Amino acid sequence: MKVLVIGSGGREHALCWSFAQSPLCEKLFCAPGNPGIESVATCLPIQVLENEKIVAACREHEIDFVMIGPEIPLANGLADALRAADICCFGPSKAAAQLESSKGFMKDLCKKYNIPTAAYERFTDPQKAKDYVKAQGTPIVVKADGLAAGKGVTIAQTIEEANAAIDDAMIGGAFGEAGAEIVIEEFMTGEEASFFALCDGRDALYFASAQDHKAVYDGDKGPNTGGMGAYSPAAVIDDAMRDRVMKDIILPTVKGMKAEGCPFTGIFFAGLMITATGPRLIEYNCRFGDPETQAMLPRLKSDLLSALYATARGLLSGIELHWHDYAALCVVMAANGYPGAYEKGSVIGLDEANKVQDGIVFHAGTARNDKGEITANGGRVLGVTGWASTIVEAQAKAYQTVDKVNWPEGFCRRDIGWRAVARAKQ
């Protein structure tokens, strides 16, 4: 097949890296891609929201299959445009992508189909939102309804903090239109995990688990980011928990989306809270996670491309997935200042890091300067992944690779995987 991947981040580099190893992949393209992706795919100068240009490129290059990486083109209806042009693609329709693009839609679906999640209310009036917070008390969670690049959530410990989050979203416009409506929900206690399942509109198949680290600094301190690292598998998702999540959360969602007239085709990325009473849904994403994908795919023994193609064609029931019996861990290297203001253009030396065995550097926010050097071109810039037979060894391998990256203008957390490592050492 001729394959096109949409996106330019670390997730898309990991997908391209995996697809390039598939015997089904005759030619691989990526739009717009990045300097890391250039090593395995032909990059096309097309942006992710340019639906017509993407469809035209598929015709020009005789693309057989399109993998949509980020959430923004899904919310923009790219999957609909491709299917209307009779081009096979992996990713939900715009209507089904509301599971991620509208937290209110997702919460209402959970209520209607008895999917366990936090109690909540939706608001378009800031004062009514503040009155609700006052009545409920804190801690409480304030979320922008729409897409906010992983930054639209505030876990408020005080009434004042919650009110400030409401004002930022609804009055200050911190998240643009995404914050015009907000969801305020109950604070849940437990351990978070990321749970992935393939879905072809009728059936669902467990894919893998991971655990992300959102806070910018060690010890889970500081503001939330798009993700500072992840490891897979998540220790808290054992076989019994996997089966319970599929039964109580994933399969009711498949049924509910079909009943609502927007059957879901793609991958469910369920953010879970594993509470004392069982798993509860925090939120849904409608695409592979970033950086979770960089930790999951090195573990996959099966051919990813054939599994995703079968899912897109409604043939999920014939798929079995096989995994290597080891752990993988991804450390995100970010530009100094992230998630606040940061500078672009600093040069990154990767020669030594690229030589490490059982490790790989995925490019996220990189570019090339006039000299052909790799430079920082975003907040989250690299995803450095290592794998080994145990999570302790995988963590060591990842940081061994991190320490070979020559980039004084970057930083990373030094404790990615701390929960799993602590469990393993006990």
JOGI-V706848 format. One record per residue. RES is the residue in three letters. SS is DSSP state (~ for helix, > for strand, _ for the rest). PHI is phi as a letter, one per 40 degrees, with the letter a starting at -180 (999 if undefined). BURIAL is b if it has 24 or more other C-alpha atoms within 12 Angstrom, else e. Layout:
BEGIN
res;ss;phi;burial
RES;SS;PHI;BURIAL
RES;SS;PHI;BURIAL
END
This chain:
BEGIN
res;ss;phi;burial
MET;_;999;e
LYS;>;c;b
VAL;>;b;b
LEU;>;b;b
VAL;>;b;b
ILE;>;b;b
GLY;>;h;b
SER;_;a;b
GLY;_;b;b
GLY;~;c;b
ARG;~;d;b
GLU;~;c;b
HIS;~;c;b
ALA;~;c;b
LEU;~;c;b
CYS;~;c;b
TRP;~;d;b
SER;~;c;b
PHE;~;c;b
ALA;_;c;b
GLN;_;c;b
SER;_;c;b
PRO;_;c;e
LEU;_;c;e
CYS;_;c;b
GLU;_;c;e
LYS;>;a;b
LEU;>;b;b
PHE;>;b;b
CYS;>;a;b
ALA;>;b;b
PRO;>;c;b
GLY;_;g;b
ASN;_;a;b
PRO;_;d;b
GLY;_;c;b
ILE;~;c;b
GLU;~;d;b
SER;~;c;e
VAL;_;b;b
ALA;_;a;b
THR;>;c;b
CYS;>;c;b
LEU;>;b;b
PRO;_;c;e
ILE;_;b;b
GLN;_;c;b
VAL;_;c;b
LEU;_;c;b
GLU;_;c;b
ASN;~;d;b
GLU;~;c;e
LYS;~;c;e
ILE;~;c;b
VAL;~;c;b
ALA;~;c;e
ALA;~;c;b
CYS;~;c;b
ARG;~;c;e
GLU;~;c;e
HIS;_;c;e
GLU;_;f;e
ILE;_;c;b
ASP;_;c;b
PHE;>;a;b
VAL;>;b;b
MET;>;b;b
ILE;>;c;b
GLY;_;c;b
PRO;_;c;b
GLU;~;c;b
ILE;~;c;b
PRO;~;c;b
LEU;~;c;b
ALA;~;c;b
ASN;_;c;b
GLY;_;g;b
LEU;~;c;b
ALA;~;c;b
ASP;~;c;b
ALA;~;c;b
LEU;~;c;b
ARG;~;c;b
ALA;~;c;e
ALA;_;c;e
ASP;_;g;e
ILE;_;b;b
CYS;_;c;b
CYS;>;a;b
PHE;>;b;b
GLY;_;i;b
PRO;_;c;b
SER;_;c;b
LYS;_;d;b
ALA;_;c;b
ALA;_;c;b
ALA;_;c;b
GLN;~;d;b
LEU;~;d;b
GLU;~;b;b
SER;~;c;b
SER;_;b;b
LYS;~;c;b
GLY;~;c;b
PHE;~;d;b
MET;~;c;b
LYS;~;c;b
ASP;~;c;b
LEU;~;c;b
CYS;~;c;b
LYS;~;c;e
LYS;~;c;e
TYR;_;b;b
ASN;_;f;b
ILE;_;c;b
PRO;_;c;b
THR;>;a;b
ALA;_;c;b
ALA;_;c;b
TYR;>;a;b
GLU;>;a;b
ARG;>;b;b
PHE;>;a;b
THR;_;b;b
ASP;_;b;e
PRO;~;d;b
GLN;~;c;e
LYS;~;c;e
ALA;~;c;b
LYS;~;c;b
ASP;~;c;e
TYR;~;c;b
VAL;~;c;b
LYS;~;c;e
ALA;~;c;e
GLN;~;c;e
GLY;_;g;e
THR;_;b;b
PRO;_;c;b
ILE;>;a;b
VAL;>;b;b
VAL;>;b;b
LYS;>;b;b
ALA;>;c;b
ASP;_;c;b
GLY;_;c;b
LEU;_;c;b
ALA;_;b;b
ALA;_;f;b
GLY;_;g;b
LYS;_;b;b
GLY;_;c;b
VAL;>;b;b
THR;>;b;b
ILE;>;c;b
ALA;>;c;b
GLN;_;c;e
THR;_;b;e
ILE;~;c;b
GLU;~;c;e
GLU;~;c;e
ALA;~;c;b
ASN;~;c;b
ALA;~;c;b
ALA;~;c;b
ILE;~;c;b
ASP;~;c;b
ASP;~;d;b
ALA;~;c;b
MET;~;c;b
ILE;_;b;e
GLY;_;c;e
GLY;_;g;e
ALA;_;d;b
PHE;_;b;b
GLY;~;g;e
GLU;~;c;e
ALA;~;c;b
GLY;~;b;b
ALA;_;c;b
GLU;_;b;b
ILE;>;b;b
VAL;>;b;b
ILE;>;b;b
GLU;>;b;b
GLU;>;d;b
PHE;_;c;b
MET;_;b;b
THR;_;b;e
GLY;_;i;e
GLU;>;b;b
GLU;>;c;b
ALA;>;a;b
SER;>;b;b
PHE;>;b;b
PHE;>;b;b
ALA;>;a;b
LEU;>;c;b
CYS;>;a;b
ASP;>;b;b
GLY;_;g;b
ARG;_;b;b
ASP;_;b;b
ALA;>;b;b
LEU;>;b;b
TYR;>;d;b
PHE;>;b;b
ALA;>;a;b
SER;>;b;b
ALA;>;a;b
GLN;>;b;b
ASP;>;c;b
HIS;_;b;b
LYS;_;c;b
ALA;>;c;b
VAL;>;c;b
TYR;>;b;b
ASP;~;d;e
GLY;~;g;e
ASP;~;f;e
LYS;>;b;e
GLY;>;g;e
PRO;>;c;b
ASN;>;c;b
THR;_;b;b
GLY;_;c;b
GLY;_;h;b
MET;_;b;b
GLY;>;i;b
ALA;>;a;b
TYR;>;b;b
SER;>;a;b
PRO;_;c;b
ALA;_;c;b
ALA;_;c;b
VAL;_;c;b
ILE;_;b;b
ASP;_;c;e
ASP;~;c;e
ALA;~;c;e
MET;~;c;b
ARG;~;d;b
ASP;~;c;e
ARG;~;c;b
VAL;~;c;b
MET;~;c;b
LYS;~;c;e
ASP;~;c;b
ILE;~;b;b
ILE;~;c;b
LEU;~;c;b
PRO;~;c;b
THR;~;c;b
VAL;~;d;b
LYS;~;c;b
GLY;~;c;b
MET;~;c;b
LYS;~;c;e
ALA;~;c;e
GLU;_;c;e
GLY;_;g;e
CYS;_;b;b
PRO;_;d;b
PHE;_;c;b
THR;>;b;b
GLY;>;i;b
ILE;>;b;b
PHE;>;c;b
PHE;>;b;b
ALA;>;c;b
GLY;>;c;b
LEU;>;b;b
MET;>;b;b
ILE;>;c;b
THR;>;c;e
ALA;_;c;e
THR;_;b;e
GLY;>;h;b
PRO;>;c;b
ARG;>;b;b
LEU;>;c;b
ILE;>;c;b
GLU;>;a;b
TYR;>;b;b
ASN;>;b;b
CYS;_;b;b
ARG;_;a;b
PHE;_;c;b
GLY;_;c;b
ASP;_;b;b
PRO;_;b;b
GLU;~;d;b
THR;~;d;b
GLN;~;c;b
ALA;~;c;b
MET;~;c;b
LEU;~;c;b
PRO;~;c;b
ARG;~;c;b
LEU;>;c;b
LYS;_;c;e
SER;_;c;e
ASP;_;c;b
LEU;~;c;b
LEU;~;c;b
SER;~;c;b
ALA;~;c;b
LEU;~;c;b
TYR;~;c;b
ALA;~;c;b
THR;~;c;b
ALA;~;c;b
ARG;_;c;b
GLY;_;g;b
LEU;_;b;e
LEU;~;c;b
SER;~;c;e
GLY;~;c;e
ILE;_;c;b
GLU;_;b;e
LEU;_;b;b
HIS;_;b;e
TRP;>;b;e
HIS;_;c;e
ASP;_;c;e
TYR;_;a;b
ALA;>;b;b
ALA;>;b;b
LEU;>;a;b
CYS;>;b;b
VAL;>;b;b
VAL;>;c;b
MET;>;b;b
ALA;>;b;b
ALA;>;c;b
ASN;_;d;b
GLY;_;h;e
TYR;_;c;b
PRO;_;c;b
GLY;_;c;e
ALA;_;c;e
TYR;_;a;e
GLU;_;c;e
LYS;_;b;b
GLY;_;h;b
SER;_;c;b
VAL;>;c;b
ILE;_;b;b
GLY;>;c;b
LEU;_;b;b
ASP;_;d;e
GLU;_;c;e
ALA;~;c;b
ASN;~;c;b
LYS;~;c;e
VAL;_;c;b
GLN;_;c;e
ASP;_;f;b
GLY;>;a;b
ILE;>;a;b
VAL;>;b;b
PHE;>;c;b
HIS;>;c;b
ALA;_;b;b
GLY;_;b;b
THR;>;b;b
ALA;>;a;b
ARG;>;b;e
ASN;_;c;e
ASP;_;c;e
LYS;_;c;e
GLY;_;g;e
GLU;_;c;e
ILE;>;c;b
THR;>;b;b
ALA;>;c;b
ASN;_;b;b
GLY;_;a;b
GLY;_;c;b
ARG;>;c;b
VAL;>;b;b
LEU;>;b;b
GLY;>;b;b
VAL;>;c;b
THR;>;b;b
GLY;>;b;b
TRP;>;b;b
ALA;>;a;b
SER;_;c;e
THR;_;b;b
ILE;~;c;b
VAL;~;c;b
GLU;~;c;b
ALA;~;c;b
GLN;~;c;b
ALA;~;c;b
LYS;~;c;b
ALA;~;c;b
TYR;~;c;b
GLN;~;c;b
THR;~;c;b
VAL;~;d;b
ASP;_;c;b
LYS;_;c;b
VAL;_;c;b
ASN;>;c;b
TRP;_;a;b
PRO;_;c;e
GLU;_;c;b
GLY;>;b;b
PHE;>;a;b
CYS;_;a;b
ARG;_;c;b
ARG;_;b;b
ASP;_;b;b
ILE;_;c;b
GLY;_;g;b
TRP;~;c;b
ARG;~;c;b
ALA;~;c;b
VAL;~;c;b
ALA;~;c;e
ARG;~;c;e
ALA;~;c;e
LYS;~;c;e
GLN;_;c;e
END
